[in-house]
Amino acid sequence: MTSMTDREDLLPQEEARTWVGLVLSLWLAGVFVGSLFGNVEGRKNHTYEAIMLASLLWPSGYFLFSRNRFVPEGFGSATIIAIALFGLFCGLSSFVSHAPLESVQYTVLTILTMLVVLQFNTNLDAAQYETGMKCYAVLGSLLVIGFALYDYIPGIRLGGGRGTLNPASFALMTVSVFVTAMMIRRAIVRIPILVAMGAVIYMTGARASAVAALIGLGVTLFVRRRIAGTDGYIVLFFCTILGGSLAAYYGDVVLRGASDFFAIQDSHRGLESGGSGRLDTWKATWNLFLTHPLLGVGFRAHEAVLKVNTSAHNGYLALLAEIGAIGFAAVTFLTFSGLRSIWRRSEDPSQTFSYSVLLGLACGYFGLAMFERYFINSGNPTSLLFMLSILGPAFSDDAMESEQLMSDDHDSGAEAQASEFADDDVFEARA
């Protein structure tokens, strides 16, 4: 039988844990603001590095002084070994890097960011993921709209008007807001954010981000099919019929708009250009890996030795060339084991709503990394959410059965003791 002392201890712990979701939203929004302010003010000196370091690592202070766990736990030995191998080969690559100091700095920052992500995943559950990401969707949408209004200049791609960011970077950050908007349960709030973020991505002209947003949305809806009620299927059916009818009626307009946006016939960005010269760049990056297969050319240093373009424009090839085959294999293991864990968690109807968004974000990011500069990155909220998705705690069938049994035992125990307490909100919430 639970004593009053145990109950009093339980209340503050539950109250403390509910702040983790809000801290997550502030963390993601803070990195968004830090990247914008750092680009405006910090490129002239080291202000940018200081701003990003503070915006990325401050949650560790919260975990240190709050009643949440500071030391990450619950992660499998394979995950820990893979993270250690990734960090090891990032560090070793610095010895052969053409920009050794930069490689060391990015290695330390990335590993510290991963530790912060592990701290979040230690203390977050499905309900807190939902709280954190829907709050971030609202905060992020305000930031995106505010920056879009500031940056907009007629005739120039959104994101490149004031020279603060480039359109691809702005669209990359907007993708995270677009997909996390699916955490908002009220359609009257969710739909306007989706429409606004979709319009922003379209105005940037960033094709990879547009595809990533659509993949994230599609995967989220597909996973949620198992919890969709009759009303959900009816709405989906009518939306499909309406969308198909409009697309068929305005077929020429739709095809022309898609062709213009994806620049299929453009001589500089279309198919004939080899994807803006990306095919030649990918081949050159692959050759960098072949010449340095073990240690690579240095973490975040491939741009210093690549001769045909400013960057690889492919996160997978860039990482492979930078840290070699063993480090890349460790990241690949982390990615696919994390996706498998998210998928299995999403099969639990009580967690489907939250984990469907994490799975959608991860799958969308997979498509995005085909054309972006980096695969593992810590400088924007979309990349941080991808890390949050793939670095989850260990998951097994035994753990699921144990959690279900504990939940059933808790329900029966709470009902038996309901008469002893005037306030049973905490127990109902946990159930």
N, C-alpha and C positions, 0 to 999 in steps of 0.2 A: 504494500500500500504506500502510495506516494506521500511523504511528509510535507508539512507546510514549508520547511526549509528548502526541500528539493524544489518545490513549486516556485518559491521566491527566486531561487537560482535560475530556474528555467526562464522566467519572464524576461530579465535583462538580456539573456543570451539571444532569445528570439528577437527582441527589440533591436539588439546590436546587429544581428545578421540582416535585418531588413534594410539597413543602410547600405549594404554591399552593392545592391542593384543601382542605387542612386550614385554611389561613388563610381561605378562602372560608366554610367552615362556622363558624369562630369569629366572622367578621365578621357573618354573618346572625344567629347566636345572640346576639352582643353588641348588635345593634340591637334585638332582641327584649327583652333584659334592660334596655337603656337606656330603651326606651319605657315599660316597666313602672315602673322605679325613678324615671324622670323624672316620671311622672304622680303617683307617691306623694309624692315629696319636692320637686319642682321648680316646681309651679304657684304657689307663694307668692313666688318670686323668679326669677332667671335661671338657676337650677341646671339646669332641664330643657334649655334651649338648649345649655348647656355640655356636658351629658351626651350629647345627641344629636350634637353636632358632633364630639366625640371618638370616639364609637362608629362614626360614618360614615366618618371620614377617616383613622383610624389605619393602614389597610392601605397608604396611600401611603408611610408610613415604612418598612414592610417592603419594598416594591418599591424604595425608594431605596437601602437598605443591603444588600439581598440580591443574588444574581447573576441575578435576573430583570430583565426590561426595565422601566424606569421610564417612558419616553416611549412612549405607545401607538403602534402601527404596524399596518399591514395593512388600514386602513380606507379605503374608497373616498372619492373627492372629494365625491360627492353626499352621503354620510353626514356628512362634516365640515361641508359647507355647511349642511345641514339643522340640525345641532346649533348652528352659529353663528347661524342665523336664529332658532331657538327662543330662544337666550340673548339675542339682540339685542332681540327684541320683548318678552321678559319684562322686560328692563331699561327699554325705552322705555315700557312700560305703567306703570312706577313713577312717571313724571312726571305721570300723570293719575289715579293711584291715590288712593282715599280713606284708605288706610293705607300711605303711601309707604315708610316705614322697614321695615315688615313685608314689603312687596313686594320691596324690595332685599335684605333678609336671605334670604328664600326663594329669590330668583333666584340669589344667590351660592352658597347651600347646594346647590341642585339642580344647578347646573353643576359644582361640585366633586365632587358624588356621581357625576355622569355620567363625569367623568374617572377616578374610582376604578373604575367599572364597565369603562371602556375598558382600564384597566390589567389588570384581571382577565382580560378577554377576549383581550388580547394574549398572556397567559402560560398560559392554560388550554387543554387539549385534551379530547377526549371522556373519556379515562380519569380525568383530574383533575376534570372536572365530576362524574363518578360518585362519586369519593372525597369531594369536598366536599359534595355534596348528600345522600349517604347518612349522612355524619357529622352534618350539620345535622338530618336527619330524626330521628336518635336524640337529639341534644341538645335539639332543639325539642320533641320529644314529652315529655321530662322536664320542660321548662319549662312546657308547656301543662298537663300533669297536675298539677304542683305549684301553679300559679296557680289551676287549677280547684278543687283541694281547699281552697286558702286563701279563695277567693271564694264558694264554694258556700253558699247560704242557701236552705233549702226554701221553695218557693213564689215565688222570684224568679229571673228569667232569669239564666243563668250569664253572668258578666261584669259584671253590675250590682249584685252583692251588697255589695261593699265600697266602691263608688264610685271605684275606681281607673281602670277603663276603662268603656266601654259595651259591651253585648253584640256590636254590629256590629263594633267594632274588634277585640275578642278573637277573634271568628270569622274576621275578615279575616286575622289573623296565623296562625290555625290552618290555614287553607287551604293555605298554603305547606308546612307540615309534612305534611299529608295527601297532597299530590301528590308531594312529594319522597320520600316513603316508597316510591314505586315504583322508586326507584333501588336499593333493598335487594334483593339477589338471593335471599336465604334467606327462604322463605315463613314460616318459624317466627318470624321477626322482623318481617317486613313486614306480615303480616296483623293481628297484635295492634295495631300502630301505626295501621293504617287503621281498625280498629274503634274504637279509643279516640278518635282524632281525629274520626271521624264522629259518635260519641256526644257529644263536646264541642260540635261545630257544631250538632247537633240541640238540645242543651240551651240554647244561646244564643238559639235561635229566629230566627237570622239567615237569612232565606230566600235572599238574593242569594249569600251565601257557600256555602250548601248547593248551589245550582245551579252555582256556579263549581267547587266540588270535584267534582261529578259530571261536568261538562264536561271538566275536566282529566283525570280518571280515564279517561273514555271515549275522548278523543283519544289519550292515551298507549297504551291497549290497541289502538286501531285502527291506529296507526302501527307498533306492534310485531308486527302480524300477519305482516309479511314476514320476521321472524326466528323466529317461533314454530314449534317442531317439532311432530311428531305428538302428543307428550304434551301440549303446550300446547293444541292444538285439542281433544283429548279432554277435558281438564279444563274448558275453556271450554264445551264442549257439555253436559257433565253439570251444570255450575253453572247454565247457562241453563235446562236442563230443570228442575232442582231449584227455582231461583228462580221460574220461571214457575208451577210446580205449587203452591208455597206461596202465591204471590200470588193464584192462582185460588181456592185452598181458603179462604184468609183474606181474600177480596176485600173484604168489608164493613169489616173491621178496617183493611186497608191504605188504602182510600179515605177512611175517617174520619180515620185518622192523618195522611194527606197533607193533607186539607182543614183539619184543626186546625193543622198546622204552618205551612202557607202562608196560613192565616187567610183563606180564600177567602170565607167568609160573614161574617167579622168586620166590624162596622159602622165600626170605626176603621182597620183595616188591610186590609180586603178589597177586592173589585172595586168595590163600590158607593161606597167612599170615594175612588175615583180613585187607589188605591195610596197611602193615607195622605196624600192631598192633593198627591202628586207631579206629577200632570198640570198643575195650576195653577202649581206651582213651576217646572216645565220651561218652561211658556209665558212666565212672567215672566223667566226666565233668557235665553230666546231673544230677548225684547224688549230686554234689556240689551245683547246683542250687536248688535242692529239699530241701537241708538242710538250704539254705539261700535264700528263694524265694523273699523277699522284697528288701533288700539292697545288696544282693550279697556278694562276698568275697573280694571286692575291685577292683576298676578299674585298669586294667593291673596287677593284683596281683594273678590271678588264677594259674599261674605257681609256685607260692610260696607254694601252698597247694596241688597241684596235685601230686599224688604219683606214677602214672603209666607211665608217660612220661614227656618230657621236656616242652610240651605245649599241648593244646587241639587239635591242628591241625584242628580246625574248628572255623572260626571266629564267626559264629552265636552262637554256644554253649558257646564259651569263653565269649562273651559279655553278654549273658544271665546269666551265672554264676557269672560274675563280678559285674553287676549293678542291677540285679534283674528284675522282670517281668515288672514293670512300666517303668523303663528307657529303657528297650529293646523294649517295645511297642511304645515308643516315636520315637526311631530310625526306627522301622518298618514303622510307619506312614510317617516319612520324606522320606524314601526310595521309597515307592510306590506312594506317592503323587508327588514326584519329577519325577519319571519315567512317570507317567501319563502326567505331564506337558510337558516333553520332547517329548513324542509321539505326543501330540496335536500340538506342535510347528513344528514338522517335517512334519506334514500334509500340512503345508503352503509351496508351491513349492519354494518360494523365500528363505526359511530357511532350506529346506530339506537337502541340501548338508552339512551344518555345524552340524545340530542337529542329523543327522543320525550317525555321528561319536560319539557324546556324548552318544547317546542311545546304540550304539554298545559297547562302553567302559563300561557303567554301567551294561549291560547284561553280558559281559565277566567277569566283576568283581564279579558278583553274583556267577558264577561258580567257580571262583578262591577262593572266601571266604569259600567255602565248605571244603577246604583243607589247608588254610593258618591260621596263628596264630591269626590274628585280622581282624575284620570287619571294624570298624571305626579306621583309622590310619592316621597319618600325617607325616610319616617318609620316604615316597617315592612318586614319581610323579604319579604313577598309582592310589594310594589311594587318592591323592589330586584331580585328575581328576574325580574320582568317587564322591567325595564331591561336586565338581563343577557341576556335572550332577544332583545330587539330591537336591541341595540347590538353585534352580533357583527361580526367582521372581514369584509371583502369576500369574496365567494365567486363563483367562475365555473367553467364546465366545464373551461376550460384549467387552472385551479388543481387541480381534482380529478384530471385526467389526469396532471398533473405530479407530484402527491403519490403517485399510484399507481405511476408509473414510478420515482420515487425509492425507494419502498418495495420494488419488485421488485429494483432495483439493489442496494439495501442487503442484501436477503436473500441474493442470490448472492455479494456481497462478504463477508458475514459467514461464509457456509459455507466459502468459499475460505480464510479466515484462521483458521478455528476451531482448527487445530493450533498456531497461534502463541501462543495465550493459554490459560491454565489456567481462566480464569473468563470465560464468555461470557454471563452473565446479562443484562448491560446491552444487548447486541445483541439477544438474544432478546426482551427486554422491549420494545425499540423496534420490532422487527418485528411 
